Amino acid sequence: MAFEEDDSVILHDEHSEHDGEEGTITQIVETMFGDENYTVSFEDGQVAGVPEDNLESAEE
């Protein structure tokens, strides 16, 4: 599932301090391999370079 800017997502990354938190996609960058990486903003910071596999839609 591809995400778009302003989508609400839940981050799944055990190495991130924002693991399990809900954030908003603020930027999408396409890699040289054609994959998309996302920048996700949270209330107290942001995480850049997040692969699609580490995100889950927060919208029901």
Secondary structure, DSSP 4 states (H G I P E B T S, - for coil): ----TT-EEEE--TTSTTTT-EEEEEEEEE-TTS-EEEEEEETTEEEEEEEGGGEEE---
